[in-house]
Amino acid sequence: QVLIESMQAPTGVSFPVGTWVIVDPALPIRDNAFVLVILEHAIDPMLRQITYRNATVFLQALHPQYPLIEYKEGHL
């Protein structure tokens, strides 16, 4: 269940607080896919959108207030 507004977008696709998200780990990860991740040293998982920029992979929140998180191998 989405507990914070990080995935609530001002327009377009949005996951408002209270939304239930069903995750299928069998689906391939691709650009713009939504993923559930647990960052190193974090307790709770977070929902983010995968964004590829050149050779770098980012985890992007839909709410503009939240920064991009660069994916680094072994830190998820």
Beta strands, then each sheet from edge to edge (+ up, - down):
strand 1: 34-37
strand 2: 46-53
strand 3: 56-60
strand 4: 69-70
sheet 1: 1+ 2- 3+ 4-
end
